Amino acid sequence: MKAIRIHAFGGPEVLSIDQVPSPQPLDDEVVLRVRAASVNPIDYKTREGSVSETLPVTLGRDVSGTVEICGTRAHTLKKGDPLFAMLGHDRGGNAEYVVVKATEAAAKPDRLSHVEAAAVPLAGITAWQGLFDHGGLKSGQRVLIHGGAGGVGHLAIQLAKAVGACVATTVSA
């Protein structure tokens, strides 16, 4: 299969399309045929060398696709199921196929395309954790969300509104 990897740190020119072995799932994993993968700030920071990684490395943490192969204990999933996921740091999603642990994946909502679904995981989890896990936001409370037009901010606004919070935000040109 093909994967987009880096063998050295630098600008976009260090990205290469490599032929690599297809992944095989462990018992509690599936192999996902990647239909879309997002690009997050951690990807360019890794590519530039700002984040410590052993090279070569496949970038990309957010993916959406369809189940290709199920591990023996992935009982609730079957070939063809549409999923989206945020991968652990040991795997990259900029590839034709990727191993996904059952705990990393969720069913892709029918109303979202694979491209839309792949844009959600990292930014969505960051927004959720900031508002609810760390912020304890509840219905009726007020919240100020800085960077409301950004990847995390636009999701934070929607999540806060969905629980009935009063939302104010900042944006810049």
N, CA and C atoms as a LAMMPS dump frame, in Angstrom:
ITEM: TIMESTEP
0
ITEM: NUMBER OF ATOMS
519
ITEM: BOX BOUNDS ff ff ff
-5.0000000000000000e+02 5.0000000000000000e+02
-5.0000000000000000e+02 5.0000000000000000e+02
-5.0000000000000000e+02 5.0000000000000000e+02
ITEM: ATOMS id mol type element x y z
1 1 1 N 0.839 -1.179 0
2 1 2 C 0 0 0
3 1 3 C 0.881 1.238 0
4 2 1 N 0.28 2.38 -0.286
5 2 2 C 1.006 3.641 -0.288
6 2 3 C 0.716 4.409 0.988
7 3 1 N 1.753 5.099 1.48
8 3 2 C 1.625 5.957 2.652
9 3 3 C 2.468 7.201 2.42
10 4 1 N 1.999 8.319 2.921
11 4 2 C 2.767 9.562 2.848
12 4 3 C 3.589 9.65 4.122
13 5 1 N 4.91 9.638 3.954
14 5 2 C 5.807 9.606 5.108
15 5 3 C 6.883 10.666 4.976
16 6 1 N 7.573 10.881 6.097
17 6 2 C 8.757 11.735 6.075
18 6 3 C 9.946 10.903 6.541
19 7 1 N 11.087 11.156 5.912
20 7 2 C 12.333 10.476 6.261
21 7 3 C 13.34 11.463 6.851
22 8 1 N 12.998 12.759 6.758
23 8 2 C 13.829 13.831 7.322
24 8 3 C 12.884 14.973 7.691
25 9 1 N 13.333 15.845 8.593
26 9 2 C 12.517 16.987 8.981
27 9 3 C 12.742 18.134 8.015
28 10 1 N 11.704 18.946 7.82
29 10 2 C 11.819 20.091 6.927
30 10 3 C 10.463 20.571 6.465
31 11 1 N 10.454 21.218 5.302
32 11 2 C 9.226 21.752 4.723
33 11 3 C 8.447 20.677 3.989
34 12 1 N 7.43 21.093 3.24
35 12 2 C 6.596 20.13 2.509
36 12 3 C 7.374 19.217 1.556
37 13 1 N 8.551 19.663 1.129
38 13 2 C 9.349 18.865 0.195
39 13 3 C 9.839 17.548 0.804
40 14 1 N 9.793 17.382 2.127
41 14 2 C 10.253 16.135 2.74
42 14 3 C 9.188 15.043 2.711
43 15 1 N 7.963 15.38 2.328
44 15 2 C 6.905 14.376 2.222
45 15 3 C 7.194 13.464 1.037
46 16 1 N 7.038 12.167 1.244
47 16 2 C 7.235 11.233 0.131
48 16 3 C 6.133 10.175 0.147
49 17 1 N 5.797 9.702 -1.016
50 17 2 C 4.824 8.615 -1.141
51 17 3 C 5.627 7.332 -1.206
52 18 1 N 5.469 6.498 -0.178
53 18 2 C 6.245 5.268 -0.048
54 18 3 C 5.352 4.049 -0.195
55 19 1 N 5.919 2.991 -0.69
56 19 2 C 5.267 1.682 -0.708
57 19 3 C 5.64 0.986 0.6
58 20 1 N 4.635 0.62 1.41
59 20 2 C 4.875 -0.009 2.712
60 20 3 C 3.975 -1.231 2.842
61 21 1 N 4.298 -2.15 3.751
62 21 2 C 3.434 -3.318 3.942
63 21 3 C 2.052 -2.911 4.464
64 22 1 N 1.034 -3.629 4.035
65 22 2 C -0.318 -3.386 4.54
66 22 3 C -0.402 -3.81 5.999
67 23 1 N -1.094 -3.037 6.826
68 23 2 C -1.185 -3.389 8.247
69 23 3 C -2.108 -4.577 8.475
70 24 1 N -1.874 -5.276 9.563
71 24 2 C -2.715 -6.402 9.972
72 24 3 C -3.237 -6.115 11.374
73 25 1 N -4.512 -6.388 11.619
74 25 2 C -5.069 -6.058 12.938
75 25 3 C -4.729 -7.089 13.994
76 26 1 N -4.622 -6.616 15.24
77 26 2 C -4.597 -7.507 16.387
78 26 3 C -6.05 -7.862 16.695
79 27 1 N -6.271 -8.653 17.73
80 27 2 C -7.62 -9.139 18.03
81 27 3 C -8.659 -8.039 18.186
82 28 1 N -8.31 -6.95 18.89
83 28 2 C -9.275 -5.894 19.197
84 28 3 C -9.165 -4.701 18.249
85 29 1 N -8.653 -4.928 17.059
86 29 2 C -8.444 -3.857 16.087
87 29 3 C -9.137 -4.177 14.765
88 30 1 N -9.255 -3.142 13.934
89 30 2 C -9.714 -3.316 12.563
90 30 3 C -8.732 -2.615 11.641
91 31 1 N -8.709 -3.05 10.398
92 31 2 C -7.985 -2.314 9.364
93 31 3 C -9.022 -1.461 8.651
94 32 1 N -8.761 -0.168 8.624
95 32 2 C -9.662 0.789 7.994
96 32 3 C -9.108 1.178 6.637
97 33 1 N -9.946 1.108 5.613
98 33 2 C -9.571 1.663 4.308
99 33 3 C -9.826 3.159 4.408
100 34 1 N -8.765 3.951 4.355
101 34 2 C -8.864 5.386 4.574
102 34 3 C -9.505 6.052 3.358
103 35 1 N -10.59 6.763 3.618
104 35 2 C -11.277 7.543 2.574
105 35 3 C -10.899 9.012 2.671
106 36 1 N -10.562 9.47 3.903
107 36 2 C -10.146 10.861 4.113
108 36 3 C -9.304 10.928 5.383
109 37 1 N -8.334 11.831 5.378
110 37 2 C -7.502 12.09 6.549
111 37 3 C -7.327 13.595 6.66
112 38 1 N -7.307 14.108 7.884
113 38 2 C -7.167 15.554 8.054
114 38 3 C -5.716 15.922 8.326
115 39 1 N -5.442 17.207 8.251
116 39 2 C -4.128 17.749 8.586
117 39 3 C -4.332 18.693 9.767
118 40 1 N -3.598 18.452 10.835
119 40 2 C -3.676 19.26 12.043
120 40 3 C -2.328 19.931 12.296
121 41 1 N -2.3 20.96 13.151
122 41 2 C -1.014 21.611 13.451
123 41 3 C 0.073 20.646 13.915
124 42 1 N -0.284 19.58 14.627
125 42 2 C 0.727 18.624 15.078
126 42 3 C 1.449 17.98 13.891
127 43 1 N 0.762 17.864 12.752
128 43 2 C 1.38 17.253 11.575
129 43 3 C 2.506 18.121 11.014
130 44 1 N 2.257 19.42 10.831
131 44 2 C 3.344 20.244 10.297
132 44 3 C 4.44 20.46 11.336
133 45 1 N 4.058 20.475 12.63
134 45 2 C 5.087 20.608 13.664
135 45 3 C 5.989 19.37 13.687
136 46 1 N 5.399 18.21 13.52
137 46 2 C 6.192 16.979 13.445
138 46 3 C 7.075 17.01 12.21
139 47 1 N 6.496 17.376 11.059
140 47 2 C 7.248 17.426 9.809
141 47 3 C 8.442 18.362 9.91
142 48 1 N 8.265 19.486 10.605
143 48 2 C 9.348 20.469 10.751
144 48 3 C 10.392 20.056 11.783
145 49 1 N 10.082 19.055 12.618
146 49 2 C 11.027 18.61 13.631
147 49 3 C 10.787 19.209 15.003
148 50 1 N 9.682 19.925 15.17
149 50 2 C 9.364 20.526 16.473
150 50 3 C 8.889 19.491 17.48
151 51 1 N 8.478 18.341 17.002
152 51 2 C 8.004 17.257 17.854
153 51 3 C 8.926 16.074 17.631
154 52 1 N 9.376 15.473 18.693
155 52 2 C 10.312 14.361 18.608
156 52 3 C 9.619 13.115 18.04
157 53 1 N 10.137 12.59 16.972
158 53 2 C 9.617 11.374 16.334
159 53 3 C 10.782 10.561 15.796
160 54 1 N 10.599 9.263 15.769
161 54 2 C 11.563 8.38 15.127
162 54 3 C 11.18 8.287 13.657
163 55 1 N 12.142 8.54 12.79
164 55 2 C 11.875 8.53 11.353
165 55 3 C 12.203 7.18 10.75
166 56 1 N 11.56 6.804 9.663
167 56 2 C 10.484 7.518 8.977
168 56 3 C 9.179 7.438 9.759
169 57 1 N 8.292 8.388 9.497
170 57 2 C 7.008 8.424 10.176
171 57 3 C 5.908 8.799 9.183
172 58 1 N 4.749 8.176 9.37
173 58 2 C 3.555 8.528 8.61
174 58 3 C 2.766 9.52 9.454
175 59 1 N 2.469 10.671 8.89
176 59 2 C 1.731 11.711 9.603
177 59 3 C 0.228 11.441 9.545
178 60 1 N -0.527 12.219 10.303
179 60 2 C -1.99 12.162 10.255
180 60 3 C -2.576 11.377 11.409
181 61 1 N -3.426 11.999 12.183
182 61 2 C -4.069 11.341 13.322
183 61 3 C -5.566 11.145 13.119
184 62 1 N -6.203 11.965 12.292
185 62 2 C -7.65 11.891 12.095
186 62 3 C -7.967 11.225 10.764
187 63 1 N -8.827 10.209 10.799
188 63 2 C -9.185 9.488 9.589
189 63 3 C -10.676 9.167 9.569
190 64 1 N -11.157 8.922 8.37
191 64 2 C -12.496 8.382 8.173
192 64 3 C -12.392 7.379 7.031
193 65 1 N -13.109 6.267 7.18
194 65 2 C -13.045 5.25 6.143
195 65 3 C -13.971 4.097 6.441
196 66 1 N -13.713 2.988 5.776
197 66 2 C -14.561 1.81 5.928
198 66 3 C -13.733 0.621 6.404
199 67 1 N -14.345 -0.194 7.24
200 67 2 C -13.671 -1.374 7.779
201 67 3 C -13.356 -2.333 6.632
202 68 1 N -12.117 -2.764 6.574
203 68 2 C -11.661 -3.715 5.562
204 68 3 C -11.47 -5.103 6.17
205 69 1 N -10.805 -5.164 7.344
206 69 2 C -10.535 -6.432 8.025
207 69 3 C -10.823 -6.242 9.513
208 70 1 N -11.472 -7.22 10.124
209 70 2 C -11.758 -7.177 11.558
210 70 3 C -10.874 -8.162 12.309
211 71 1 N -10.353 -7.715 13.452
212 71 2 C -9.656 -8.622 14.356
213 71 3 C -10.659 -9.59 14.963
214 72 1 N -10.171 -10.66 15.562
215 72 2 C -11.053 -11.72 16.056
216 72 3 C -11.967 -11.286 17.197
217 73 1 N -11.601 -10.215 17.928
218 73 2 C -12.455 -9.746 19.028
219 73 3 C -13.197 -8.461 18.688
220 74 1 N -13.165 -8.025 17.46
221 74 2 C -13.892 -6.824 17.03
222 74 3 C -15.302 -7.231 16.61
223 75 1 N -16.045 -7.801 17.543
224 75 2 C -17.329 -8.446 17.262
225 75 3 C -18.426 -7.499 16.807
226 76 1 N -18.37 -6.257 17.219
227 76 2 C -19.457 -5.338 16.88
228 76 3 C -19.276 -4.679 15.519
229 77 1 N -18.151 -4.952 14.855
230 77 2 C -17.873 -4.326 13.563
231 77 3 C -17.81 -5.373 12.468
232 78 1 N -18.092 -4.904 11.238
233 78 2 C -18.004 -5.809 10.087
234 78 3 C -17.439 -5.045 8.891
235 79 1 N -16.977 -5.807 7.911
236 79 2 C -16.408 -5.209 6.704
237 79 3 C -17.427 -4.256 6.083
238 80 1 N -16.934 -3.077 5.722
239 80 2 C -17.78 -2.068 5.09
240 80 3 C -18.34 -1.027 6.04
241 81 1 N -18.271 -1.274 7.356
242 81 2 C -18.784 -0.288 8.319
243 81 3 C -18.013 1.025 8.179
244 82 1 N -18.723 2.159 8.077
245 82 2 C -18.04 3.459 8.026
246 82 3 C -17.706 3.952 9.434
247 83 1 N -16.428 4.268 9.659
248 83 2 C -15.941 4.728 10.96
249 83 3 C -15.124 5.995 10.793
250 84 1 N -15.003 6.748 11.883
251 84 2 C -13.999 7.806 11.944
252 84 3 C -13.269 7.672 13.259
253 85 1 N -12.017 8.162 13.298
254 85 2 C -11.181 7.876 14.459
255 85 3 C -10.056 8.884 14.601
256 86 1 N -9.576 9.011 15.835
257 86 2 C -8.325 9.702 16.11
258 86 3 C -7.332 8.629 16.524
259 87 1 N -6.298 8.473 15.734
260 87 2 C -5.31 7.42 15.944
261 87 3 C -4.332 7.771 17.044
262 88 1 N -3.776 6.757 17.663
263 88 2 C -2.701 6.945 18.624
264 88 3 C -1.441 7.429 17.926
265 89 1 N -0.46 7.856 18.702
266 89 2 C 0.771 8.419 18.133
267 89 3 C 1.652 7.378 17.455
268 90 1 N 1.318 6.113 17.602
269 90 2 C 2.138 5.067 17.005
270 90 3 C 1.763 4.748 15.555
271 91 1 N 0.721 5.399 15.031
272 91 2 C 0.283 5.161 13.66
273 91 3 C -0.106 6.466 12.996
274 92 1 N 0.045 6.521 11.688
275 92 2 C -0.373 7.7 10.936
276 92 3 C -1.456 7.339 9.939
277 93 1 N -2.346 8.287 9.708
278 93 2 C -3.499 8.041 8.851
279 93 3 C -3.339 8.434 7.401
280 94 1 N -2.213 9.046 7.033
281 94 2 C -2.013 9.428 5.635
282 94 3 C -1.507 8.226 4.845
283 95 1 N -2.404 7.256 4.718
284 95 2 C -2.074 5.995 4.055
285 95 3 C -3.357 5.409 3.475
286 96 1 N -3.195 4.399 2.652
287 96 2 C -4.382 3.753 2.081
288 96 3 C -5.149 2.954 3.122
289 97 1 N -4.423 2.348 4.065
290 97 2 C -5.032 1.542 5.128
291 97 3 C -4.336 1.857 6.442
292 98 1 N -5.079 1.731 7.538
293 98 2 C -4.502 1.958 8.859
294 98 3 C -5.19 1.057 9.871
295 99 1 N -4.432 0.626 10.867
296 99 2 C -5.005 -0.141 11.968
297 99 3 C -5.646 0.828 12.945
298 100 1 N -6.872 0.5 13.343
299 100 2 C -7.62 1.324 14.295
300 100 3 C -8.049 0.437 15.454
301 101 1 N -7.75 0.886 16.67
302 101 2 C -8.208 0.176 17.865
303 101 3 C -9.69 0.482 18.07
304 102 1 N -10.414 -0.471 18.57
305 102 2 C -11.849 -0.296 18.782
306 102 3 C -12.137 0.918 19.656
307 103 1 N -11.275 1.208 20.619
308 103 2 C -11.497 2.341 21.525
309 103 3 C -11.233 3.695 20.869
310 104 1 N -10.643 3.718 19.683
311 104 2 C -10.331 4.969 18.994
312 104 3 C -11.418 5.38 18.009
313 105 1 N -12.315 4.477 17.661
314 105 2 C -13.224 4.692 16.545
315 105 3 C -14.663 4.887 16.995
316 106 1 N -15.412 5.534 16.126
317 106 2 C -16.855 5.687 16.31
318 106 3 C -17.512 5.542 14.941
319 107 1 N -18.777 5.186 14.939
320 107 2 C -19.516 5.086 13.688
321 107 3 C -19.593 6.464 13.042
322 108 1 N -19.318 6.536 11.751
323 108 2 C -19.415 7.804 11.031
324 108 3 C -20.893 8.138 10.865
325 109 1 N -21.302 9.338 11.283
326 109 2 C -22.701 9.715 11.065
327 109 3 C -23.044 9.722 9.575
328 110 1 N -24.212 9.222 9.236
329 110 2 C -24.632 9.162 7.828
330 110 3 C -24.644 10.532 7.168
331 111 1 N -24.957 11.56 7.933
332 111 2 C -25.082 12.901 7.355
333 111 3 C -23.742 13.559 7.044
334 112 1 N -22.647 12.944 7.486
335 112 2 C -21.327 13.495 7.206
336 112 3 C -20.628 12.698 6.118
337 113 1 N -19.96 13.409 5.215
338 113 2 C -19.101 12.74 4.24
339 113 3 C -17.854 12.262 4.977
340 114 1 N -17.059 11.436 4.323
341 114 2 C -15.803 11.007 4.935
342 114 3 C -14.867 12.195 5.158
343 115 1 N -14.867 13.144 4.233
344 115 2 C -14.019 14.332 4.384
345 115 3 C -14.445 15.127 5.617
346 116 1 N -15.742 15.328 5.789
347 116 2 C -16.238 16.061 6.952
348 116 3 C -15.94 15.309 8.253
349 117 1 N -16.147 14.008 8.246
350 117 2 C -15.916 13.208 9.458
351 117 3 C -14.443 13.213 9.855
352 118 1 N -13.541 13.176 8.883
353 118 2 C -12.105 13.168 9.193
354 118 3 C -11.638 14.492 9.793
355 119 1 N -12.415 15.551 9.637
356 119 2 C -12.038 16.852 10.192
357 119 3 C -12.422 16.998 11.662
358 120 1 N -13.152 16.043 12.231
359 120 2 C -13.713 16.199 13.572
360 120 3 C -12.844 15.7 14.728
361 121 1 N -12.211 14.53 14.695
362 121 2 C -11.705 13.917 15.925
363 121 3 C -10.806 14.763 16.818
364 122 1 N -9.648 15.198 16.366
365 122 2 C -8.715 15.909 17.244
366 122 3 C -9.293 17.242 17.707
367 123 1 N -9.829 18.018 16.789
368 123 2 C -10.418 19.309 17.162
369 123 3 C -11.642 19.112 18.048
370 124 1 N -12.453 18.113 17.748
371 124 2 C -13.651 17.851 18.545
372 124 3 C -13.324 17.416 19.965
373 125 1 N -12.348 16.536 20.092
374 125 2 C -11.945 16.077 21.425
375 125 3 C -11.348 17.237 22.221
376 126 1 N -10.547 18.065 21.569
377 126 2 C -9.956 19.22 22.241
378 126 3 C -11.043 20.167 22.74
379 127 1 N -12.036 20.452 21.9
380 127 2 C -13.139 21.326 22.296
381 127 3 C -13.921 20.714 23.459
382 128 1 N -14.238 19.435 23.359
383 128 2 C -14.995 18.75 24.418
384 128 3 C -14.246 18.788 25.752
385 129 1 N -12.972 18.427 25.715
386 129 2 C -12.191 18.392 26.948
387 129 3 C -12.101 19.778 27.588
388 130 1 N -11.885 20.799 26.774
389 130 2 C -11.779 22.151 27.31
390 130 3 C -13.074 22.625 27.952
391 131 1 N -14.192 22.351 27.295
392 131 2 C -15.476 22.819 27.808
393 131 3 C -15.99 22.001 28.987
394 132 1 N -15.952 20.689 28.851
395 132 2 C -16.649 19.828 29.807
396 132 3 C -15.728 19.119 30.795
397 133 1 N -14.682 18.478 30.306
398 133 2 C -13.791 17.736 31.205
399 133 3 C -13.017 18.676 32.127
400 134 1 N -12.492 19.77 31.571
401 134 2 C -11.697 20.706 32.375
402 134 3 C -12.518 21.914 32.824
403 135 1 N -13.433 22.37 31.972
404 135 2 C -14.213 23.572 32.285
405 135 3 C -15.491 23.314 33.053
406 136 1 N -15.986 22.095 33.035
407 136 2 C -17.22 21.772 33.754
408 136 3 C -18.432 22.54 33.276
409 137 1 N -18.489 22.913 32.005
410 137 2 C -19.587 23.721 31.47
411 137 3 C -20.931 23.011 31.61
412 138 1 N -21.934 23.795 32.03
413 138 2 C -23.297 23.269 32.208
414 138 3 C -24.3 24.209 31.54
415 139 1 N -25.471 23.695 31.293
416 139 2 C -26.554 24.47 30.698
417 139 3 C -26.803 25.741 31.504
418 140 1 N -27.012 26.853 30.813
419 140 2 C -27.304 28.124 31.461
420 140 3 C -26.077 28.937 31.817
421 141 1 N -24.892 28.337 31.804
422 141 2 C -23.672 29.076 32.103
423 141 3 C -23.228 29.879 30.886
424 142 1 N -22.36 30.836 31.12
425 142 2 C -21.771 31.64 30.047
426 142 3 C -20.338 31.177 29.805
427 143 1 N -19.937 31.195 28.542
428 143 2 C -18.582 30.784 28.197
429 143 3 C -18.036 31.709 27.113
430 144 1 N -16.769 32.075 27.25
431 144 2 C -16.056 32.846 26.234
432 144 3 C -15.126 31.892 25.51
433 145 1 N -15.297 31.797 24.204
434 145 2 C -14.466 30.913 23.38
435 145 3 C -13.595 31.782 22.487
436 146 1 N -12.291 31.778 22.766
437 146 2 C -11.36 32.523 21.919
438 146 3 C -11.118 31.737 20.635
439 147 1 N -10.958 32.447 19.531
440 147 2 C -10.685 31.793 18.249
441 147 3 C -11.877 31.012 17.736
442 148 1 N -13.046 31.617 17.798
443 148 2 C -14.274 30.926 17.42
444 148 3 C -14.356 30.509 15.966
445 149 1 N -13.532 31.073 15.106
446 149 2 C -13.56 30.688 13.693
447 149 3 C -12.55 29.584 13.385
448 150 1 N -11.778 29.164 14.381
449 150 2 C -10.745 28.15 14.162
450 150 3 C -11.279 26.736 14.237
451 151 1 N -10.394 25.787 14.031
452 151 2 C -10.763 24.377 14.015
453 151 3 C -11.384 23.902 15.311
454 152 1 N -10.797 24.255 16.448
455 152 2 C -11.355 23.875 17.744
456 152 3 C -12.501 24.804 18.115
457 153 1 N -12.312 26.093 17.882
458 153 2 C -13.3 27.09 18.293
459 153 3 C -14.675 26.893 17.69
460 154 1 N -14.741 26.618 16.39
461 154 2 C -16.065 26.484 15.771
462 154 3 C -16.813 25.259 16.306
463 155 1 N -16.069 24.215 16.7
464 155 2 C -16.714 23.054 17.314
465 155 3 C -17.106 23.343 18.756
466 156 1 N -16.263 24.09 19.476
467 156 2 C -16.572 24.452 20.862
468 156 3 C -17.852 25.283 20.928
469 157 1 N -18.019 26.199 20.004
470 157 2 C -19.25 27.009 19.966
471 157 3 C -20.464 26.102 19.827
472 158 1 N -20.422 25.178 18.89
473 158 2 C -21.565 24.289 18.65
474 158 3 C -21.858 23.386 19.843
475 159 1 N -20.8 22.854 20.471
476 159 2 C -20.997 21.991 21.64
477 159 3 C -21.589 22.776 22.804
478 160 1 N -21.072 23.977 23.037
479 160 2 C -21.573 24.801 24.137
480 160 3 C -23.038 25.186 23.909
481 161 1 N -23.372 25.552 22.686
482 161 2 C -24.763 25.895 22.365
483 161 3 C -25.673 24.677 22.53
484 162 1 N -25.18 23.508 22.163
485 162 2 C -25.982 22.295 22.239
486 162 3 C -26.38 21.944 23.677
487 163 1 N -25.553 22.329 24.665
488 163 2 C -25.907 22.06 26.057
489 163 3 C -26.634 23.231 26.7
490 164 1 N -26.901 24.273 25.918
491 164 2 C -27.673 25.398 26.445
492 164 3 C -26.865 26.476 27.126
493 165 1 N -25.581 26.595 26.799
494 165 2 C -24.749 27.658 27.356
495 165 3 C -24.914 28.934 26.526
496 166 1 N -24.65 30.056 27.154
497 166 2 C -24.621 31.341 26.468
498 166 3 C -23.185 31.548 25.989
499 167 1 N -22.981 31.681 24.692
500 167 2 C -21.642 31.693 24.107
501 167 3 C -21.266 33.072 23.593
502 168 1 N -20.072 33.529 23.966
503 168 2 C -19.442 34.693 23.37
504 168 3 C -18.127 34.207 22.778
505 169 1 N -17.666 34.862 21.716
506 169 2 C -16.438 34.405 21.079
507 169 3 C -15.63 35.565 20.56
508 170 1 N -14.363 35.311 20.317
509 170 2 C -13.482 36.272 19.67
510 170 3 C -12.998 35.669 18.366
511 171 1 N -12.736 36.528 17.397
512 171 2 C -12.159 36.099 16.123
513 171 3 C -11.236 37.222 15.65
514 172 1 N -10.42 36.932 14.689
515 172 2 C -9.561 37.98 14.114
516 172 3 C -9.65 37.905 12.591
517 173 1 N -9.183 38.958 11.961
518 173 2 C -9.236 39.029 10.495
519 173 3 C -8.336 37.983 9.885
